Amino acid sequence: MRKPFRWEADCLADDPFAGDFGNGEVALSDKMVTNRGGGTCHTCAGPCEPGTRNRVLTERGDEGLETFRWCQPCCFAMAVYDRRPSIGDARFALGEQRRAEMRGVA
């Protein structure tokens, strides 16, 4: 079995929804994966490129199952958030900008 990089353990230790008010969601799976099929990052709204390491979290809540994916740059930002929150804040701001552009609000 491959030993994970240290940044991956630090990424998984970060709570991506800290400060949010939840409705009793239960995490069913929270792991680092090598992306095979792409996807969209929950934080920066950018592409999750195939062949990169991504965090994938699946939760069960009142609305059913929901899966969240984070791209490798956002995973790095999560890994250092306790020391450099400005990096994570910049990734979040990028996501807000991208979502606004998709809605045509920019």
HUNORUR-V260979 format. One record per residue. PSI is psi in degrees with one decimal (* if undefined). D_FIRST is the distance of its C-alpha to the first C-alpha in Angstrom with 2 decimals. Layout:
psi=PSI d_first=D_FIRST
psi=PSI d_first=D_FIRST
//
This chain:
psi=137.0 d_first=0.00
psi=131.9 d_first=3.80
psi=129.7 d_first=6.40
psi=151.8 d_first=9.20
psi=153.6 d_first=12.55
psi=-38.9 d_first=15.24
psi=-28.6 d_first=17.38
psi=-42.2 d_first=15.02
psi=-40.5 d_first=15.30
psi=-37.8 d_first=19.01
psi=-47.7 d_first=19.37
psi=-25.1 d_first=18.10
psi=-18.9 d_first=20.44
psi=137.8 d_first=23.35
psi=105.5 d_first=25.51
psi=-16.1 d_first=26.51
psi=22.3 d_first=29.47
psi=133.8 d_first=30.84
psi=-13.5 d_first=34.60
psi=151.6 d_first=34.75
psi=113.0 d_first=36.62
psi=175.5 d_first=34.54
psi=38.3 d_first=35.73
psi=30.0 d_first=33.33
psi=147.5 d_first=30.29
psi=125.0 d_first=27.23
psi=123.9 d_first=23.72
psi=-31.9 d_first=21.83
psi=136.0 d_first=18.66
psi=102.2 d_first=17.82
psi=164.8 d_first=14.61
psi=135.5 d_first=13.63
psi=157.1 d_first=13.30
psi=118.0 d_first=13.95
psi=130.4 d_first=17.53
psi=-31.1 d_first=18.79
psi=7.8 d_first=22.25
psi=-156.8 d_first=23.79
psi=-178.6 d_first=25.56
psi=136.7 d_first=27.60
psi=134.8 d_first=26.64
psi=-31.0 d_first=28.12
psi=-57.0 d_first=29.23
psi=-6.2 d_first=30.54
psi=19.4 d_first=31.29
psi=178.7 d_first=29.99
psi=143.5 d_first=27.73
psi=104.2 d_first=23.96
psi=136.8 d_first=23.36
psi=142.4 d_first=21.05
psi=-6.1 d_first=18.13
psi=164.0 d_first=18.07
psi=131.9 d_first=15.94
psi=150.5 d_first=17.84
psi=135.0 d_first=18.09
psi=124.1 d_first=19.10
psi=125.5 d_first=21.04
psi=127.9 d_first=22.72
psi=151.9 d_first=25.64
psi=129.9 d_first=28.29
psi=-166.5 d_first=31.80
psi=-30.5 d_first=35.41
psi=1.2 d_first=35.04
psi=-154.8 d_first=32.17
psi=141.0 d_first=28.61
psi=135.3 d_first=27.96
psi=134.7 d_first=24.94
psi=142.6 d_first=24.77
psi=142.0 d_first=22.84
psi=136.5 d_first=22.90
psi=166.9 d_first=22.75
psi=-43.8 d_first=20.88
psi=-38.5 d_first=24.13
psi=-31.4 d_first=24.77
psi=-42.6 d_first=21.29
psi=-42.3 d_first=22.16
psi=-40.1 d_first=25.51
psi=-38.6 d_first=24.05
psi=-30.2 d_first=21.94
psi=9.4 d_first=25.21
psi=-35.7 d_first=27.65
psi=-23.5 d_first=28.61
psi=-31.5 d_first=29.69
psi=70.2 d_first=30.85
psi=-22.5 d_first=31.87
psi=-29.3 d_first=34.00
psi=-47.2 d_first=31.03
psi=-38.8 d_first=29.98
psi=-38.1 d_first=33.67
psi=-38.1 d_first=34.14
psi=-40.3 d_first=31.30
psi=-43.6 d_first=32.96
psi=-38.3 d_first=36.36
psi=-42.5 d_first=35.13
psi=-41.8 d_first=34.03
psi=-41.9 d_first=37.44
psi=-46.7 d_first=39.17
psi=-41.6 d_first=37.26
psi=-37.4 d_first=37.96
psi=-40.5 d_first=41.61
psi=-38.3 d_first=41.89
psi=-32.6 d_first=40.53
psi=-10.1 d_first=43.20
psi=23.6 d_first=45.79
psi=-20.8 d_first=46.61
psi=* d_first=45.87
//
